[in-house]
Amino acid sequence: MSEAIGNRTPKKHPDKALTAIGIRALKTPGRYADGNGLYLKVSKSGAKRWELRTMVRGKRCDIGLGGLKLVTLSEAREQAEKYRKVARNDGDPLAEKRRARLVVPTFKKAAETVHKEHAKAWKNGKHSDQWINTLKAYAFPALGDRKVDQVLTADILKALTPIWLAKPETARRLRQRIGTVLDWAKAAGFRSGDNPVDDIHKALPRQPERKGHFAALPYTDVPAFMRRLREGGPTTSSLAFEFLILTAARTGEVLQAKWNEIDLDQATWTIPADRMKAGREHRVPMPPRCLEILGQAKELAAGSEFVFPGRSSNKPMSNMVLLMMVRRLKMDCTVHGFRSAFRDWTSERTNFAREIGEAALAHTVKDKTEAAYRRGDLFDKRRTLMATWAAFATTIDADIVPLRRSG
């Protein structure tokens, strides 16, 4: 029984007080309570619309649920209950409502959007292509057609499992790229909650330990390796490999090299900023042997704009060509590792200052104070360094230790 207060009985809160028939009969403007914060508002014009009044994070909030012509009584109650649950869990019903209005894209569409937006900031077109191609090859078949707000841990697991152990590096990149797409989806309002990629490692087997750095040939073996490169006579690939070693340049910088970057009179190769990892133009002093290589490459280039063209003269050589040369020689090293060999040689066999070796490798100066005072590129000192390196790398002394092979 209700407890009397004075001569009045306390008024109960309504619960499903409205009926479909009663609603149609309402004409007088005002607010009519159904219960649990749900109201039907009748305007002076006779229009009727639903409204939920609830507390959101300690503040009163009125949330429109739509007009009576579009939203029935039962649908309004269902929506009201949904938003109340969100509010009780310290969520934001208004944000939930905004998400409901959005046209949620598929994962494929979201990935293409992210790729398009990020491509403007990528300096390397090849990296841009690899980014989306990895998703196309491994993610789209498993989850490309799913709405981005419906992508679950199980979907990501389905994409990663086939290559997790077989192609560990590719799998790690795929995981990172899927995570980037889902982070974007959350920022754009298409998803809520944690990114399922964050804990995916718990469901995957442990990958083999990574070697860490690029495998490098000991610098003492470089002269013998250089002689091996010349054994079959000059080819575009062998000349490119030797040029890469003598300039201590990155693979992409060499393979994308064009004749308009070469100044034979000044023995200088100027790599434009858009091809450099640090985004700054880099001048490379070329020792005499590099000029000989360029002369031979010119004869083999068949009029191509590229110094080291591939099978088609209008395209550069593939980096796989150099990798296959290393494998054919059965060497336990990578192409990129020759930069490490150069750096080790500079430190252990010469008196050149550390910053000269770092400048030759086009490394960014990490110390901000040092970078502020470093105005020049130490070009003249680097010319001497590279000439000394070339003299060492191309030596033909008989007492050089024989080249060690893997396996």
QUIHUKA-V504445 format. One record per residue. N is the residue number from 1. SS is DSSP state (helix for helix, strand for strand, loop for the rest). PHI is phi as a letter, one per 20 degrees, with the letter a starting at -180 (none if undefined). PSI is psi as a letter, one per 30 degrees, with the letter a starting at -180 (none if undefined). Layout:
<<N | SS | PHI | PSI> <N | SS | PHI | PSI>>
This chain:
<<1 | loop | none | k> <2 | loop | f | k> <3 | loop | e | k> <4 | strand | f | k> <5 | strand | d | j> <6 | loop | m | b> <7 | loop | d | g> <8 | strand | d | k> <9 | strand | e | k> <10 | loop | g | k> <11 | loop | f | k> <12 | loop | f | k> <13 | loop | f | k> <14 | loop | f | l> <15 | strand | b | j> <16 | loop | l | h> <17 | loop | f | f> <18 | loop | e | l> <19 | loop | c | l> <20 | helix | g | e> <21 | helix | f | e> <22 | helix | f | e> <23 | helix | f | e> <24 | helix | f | f> <25 | helix | e | f> <26 | loop | f | k> <27 | loop | c | e> <28 | loop | f | k> <29 | loop | g | k> <30 | strand | q | a> <31 | strand | d | k> <32 | strand | c | j> <33 | strand | e | k> <34 | strand | e | f> <35 | strand | p | l> <36 | loop | l | h> <37 | loop | n | g> <38 | strand | e | k> <39 | strand | c | l> <40 | strand | d | k> <41 | strand | d | k> <42 | strand | d | k> <43 | loop | e | l> <44 | loop | f | f> <45 | loop | f | f> <46 | loop | n | f> <47 | loop | f | k> <48 | strand | c | k> <49 | strand | b | l> <50 | strand | e | k> <51 | strand | b | k> <52 | strand | d | k> <53 | strand | d | j> <54 | strand | b | l> <55 | strand | e | k> <56 | strand | c | j> <57 | loop | l | h> <58 | loop | n | f> <59 | strand | c | k> <60 | strand | f | k> <61 | strand | b | k> <62 | strand | d | k> <63 | strand | d | j> <64 | strand | f | k> <65 | strand | d | g> <66 | strand | o | l> <67 | strand | e | l> <68 | loop | f | e> <69 | loop | f | f> <70 | loop | d | f> <71 | loop | c | j> <72 | loop | f | l> <73 | helix | g | e> <74 | helix | f | e> <75 | helix | f | e> <76 | helix | f | e> <77 | helix | f | e> <78 | helix | f | e> <79 | helix | f | e> <80 | helix | f | e> <81 | helix | f | e> <82 | helix | f | e> <83 | helix | f | e> <84 | helix | f | e> <85 | helix | f | e> <86 | helix | f | e> <87 | helix | f | e> <88 | helix | f | f> <89 | loop | e | g> <90 | loop | m | g> <91 | loop | e | a> <92 | loop | d | j> <93 | helix | g | e> <94 | helix | f | e> <95 | helix | f | e> <96 | helix | f | e> <97 | helix | f | e> <98 | helix | f | e> <99 | helix | f | e> <100 | helix | f | f> <101 | helix | f | f> <102 | loop | f | k> <103 | loop | e | j> <104 | loop | f | k> <105 | loop | f | l> <106 | strand | f | l> <107 | helix | g | e> <108 | helix | g | e> <109 | helix | f | e> <110 | helix | f | e> <111 | helix | f | e> <112 | helix | f | e> <113 | helix | f | e> <114 | helix | f | e> <115 | helix | g | e> <116 | helix | f | e> <117 | helix | f | e> <118 | helix | f | f> <119 | helix | g | f> <120 | loop | f | f> <121 | loop | e | f> <122 | loop | f | k> <123 | loop | e | f> <124 | loop | d | j> <125 | helix | f | e> <126 | helix | f | e> <127 | helix | f | e> <128 | helix | f | e> <129 | helix | f | e> <130 | helix | f | e> <131 | helix | g | e> <132 | helix | f | e> <133 | helix | f | e> <134 | helix | f | e> <135 | helix | f | e> <136 | helix | f | e> <137 | helix | f | e> <138 | helix | d | f> <139 | helix | e | e> <140 | helix | g | e> <141 | helix | f | e> <142 | helix | e | e> <143 | helix | b | g> <144 | loop | f | e> <145 | loop | e | f> <146 | loop | f | k> <147 | strand | f | k> <148 | helix | f | f> <149 | helix | e | f> <150 | helix | d | g> <151 | loop | f | k> <152 | loop | d | l> <153 | helix | g | e> <154 | helix | f | e> <155 | helix | f | e> <156 | helix | f | e> <157 | helix | f | e> <158 | helix | f | e> <159 | helix | f | e> <160 | helix | e | e> <161 | helix | g | e> <162 | helix | f | f> <163 | helix | d | g> <164 | helix | g | e> <165 | loop | e | e> <166 | loop | f | e> <167 | loop | c | i> <168 | helix | g | e> <169 | helix | f | e> <170 | helix | f | e> <171 | helix | f | e> <172 | helix | f | e> <173 | helix | f | e> <174 | helix | f | e> <175 | helix | g | e> <176 | helix | f | e> <177 | helix | f | e> <178 | helix | f | e> <179 | helix | f | e> <180 | helix | f | e> <181 | helix | f | e> <182 | helix | f | e> <183 | helix | f | e> <184 | helix | f | e> <185 | helix | f | e> <186 | helix | f | e> <187 | helix | f | e> <188 | loop | e | f> <189 | loop | n | g> <190 | loop | e | f> <191 | loop | c | l> <192 | loop | c | l> <193 | loop | n | a> <194 | loop | f | l> <195 | loop | f | k> <196 | helix | f | f> <197 | helix | f | f> <198 | helix | g | e> <199 | helix | d | g> <200 | helix | f | f> <201 | helix | f | f> <202 | helix | f | f> <203 | helix | e | g> <204 | loop | d | k> <205 | loop | f | l> <206 | loop | f | k> <207 | loop | e | l> <208 | loop | g | l> <209 | loop | f | k> <210 | loop | f | k> <211 | loop | f | f> <212 | loop | n | d> <213 | loop | d | l> <214 | loop | f | k> <215 | loop | f | k> <216 | loop | d | k> <217 | loop | f | k> <218 | loop | g | k> <219 | helix | f | f> <220 | helix | f | f> <221 | helix | e | f> <222 | helix | f | e> <223 | helix | g | e> <224 | helix | f | e> <225 | helix | f | e> <226 | helix | f | e> <227 | helix | f | e> <228 | helix | f | e> <229 | helix | f | e> <230 | helix | e | f> <231 | loop | g | e> <232 | loop | e | g> <233 | loop | n | l> <234 | loop | f | k> <235 | loop | c | l> <236 | helix | g | e> <237 | helix | f | e> <238 | helix | f | e> <239 | helix | f | e> <240 | helix | f | e> <241 | helix | f | e> <242 | helix | f | e> <243 | helix | f | e> <244 | helix | f | e> <245 | helix | f | e> <246 | helix | f | f> <247 | helix | e | f> <248 | loop | l | h> <249 | loop | e | l> <250 | loop | f | l> <251 | helix | g | e> <252 | helix | f | e> <253 | helix | f | e> <254 | helix | f | e> <255 | helix | f | f> <256 | loop | e | g> <257 | loop | g | k> <258 | strand | c | l> <259 | helix | f | f> <260 | helix | f | f> <261 | helix | e | f> <262 | strand | e | k> <263 | strand | d | j> <264 | loop | f | e> <265 | loop | f | e> <266 | loop | e | f> <267 | loop | l | h> <268 | strand | c | k> <269 | strand | d | j> <270 | strand | d | j> <271 | strand | e | k> <272 | loop | f | l> <273 | helix | g | e> <274 | helix | f | f> <275 | helix | d | f> <276 | loop | e | k> <277 | loop | g | e> <278 | loop | e | f> <279 | loop | m | g> <280 | loop | c | k> <281 | loop | g | k> <282 | strand | c | k> <283 | strand | e | k> <284 | strand | d | j> <285 | strand | f | k> <286 | loop | d | k> <287 | loop | f | l> <288 | helix | g | e> <289 | helix | f | e> <290 | helix | f | e> <291 | helix | f | e> <292 | helix | f | e> <293 | helix | f | e> <294 | helix | f | e> <295 | helix | f | e> <296 | helix | f | e> <297 | helix | f | e> <298 | helix | f | e> <299 | helix | f | e> <300 | helix | e | f> <301 | loop | f | f> <302 | loop | l | h> <303 | loop | m | g> <304 | loop | f | l> <305 | loop | f | f> <306 | strand | e | k> <307 | loop | f | e> <308 | loop | c | i> <309 | strand | f | l> <310 | loop | e | a> <311 | loop | f | e> <312 | loop | e | k> <313 | loop | f | f> <314 | loop | e | g> <315 | loop | c | k> <316 | strand | f | l> <317 | loop | f | k> <318 | loop | f | k> <319 | helix | f | f> <320 | helix | f | f> <321 | helix | f | e> <322 | helix | f | e> <323 | helix | f | e> <324 | helix | f | e> <325 | helix | f | e> <326 | helix | f | e> <327 | helix | f | e> <328 | helix | f | e> <329 | loop | e | f> <330 | loop | l | h> <331 | loop | d | k> <332 | loop | e | i> <333 | loop | b | l> <334 | loop | d | l> <335 | loop | f | e> <336 | loop | f | f> <337 | helix | f | f> <338 | helix | f | f> <339 | helix | f | e> <340 | helix | f | e> <341 | helix | f | e> <342 | helix | f | e> <343 | helix | f | e> <344 | helix | f | e> <345 | helix | f | e> <346 | helix | g | e> <347 | helix | f | e> <348 | helix | e | f> <349 | helix | d | g> <350 | loop | c | l> <351 | loop | d | g> <352 | loop | f | k> <353 | loop | f | l> <354 | helix | g | e> <355 | helix | f | f> <356 | helix | f | e> <357 | helix | f | e> <358 | helix | f | e> <359 | helix | f | e> <360 | helix | f | e> <361 | loop | e | f> <362 | loop | l | h> <363 | loop | f | k> <364 | loop | f | k> <365 | loop | f | j> <366 | loop | f | e> <367 | loop | f | j> <368 | helix | f | e> <369 | helix | f | e> <370 | helix | f | e> <371 | helix | f | e> <372 | helix | f | e> <373 | helix | e | f> <374 | loop | e | j> <375 | loop | e | e> <376 | loop | e | l> <377 | loop | d | g> <378 | loop | l | h> <379 | helix | f | e> <380 | helix | f | e> <381 | helix | f | e> <382 | helix | f | e> <383 | helix | f | e> <384 | helix | f | e> <385 | helix | f | e> <386 | helix | f | e> <387 | helix | f | e> <388 | helix | f | e> <389 | helix | f | e> <390 | helix | f | e> <391 | helix | f | e> <392 | helix | f | e> <393 | helix | f | f> <394 | loop | d | g> <395 | loop | f | k> <396 | loop | c | g> <397 | loop | g | k> <398 | loop | f | f> <399 | loop | e | g> <400 | loop | f | k> <401 | loop | f | k> <402 | loop | g | k> <403 | loop | f | k> <404 | loop | e | k> <405 | loop | d | l> <406 | loop | e | l> <407 | loop | m | none>>
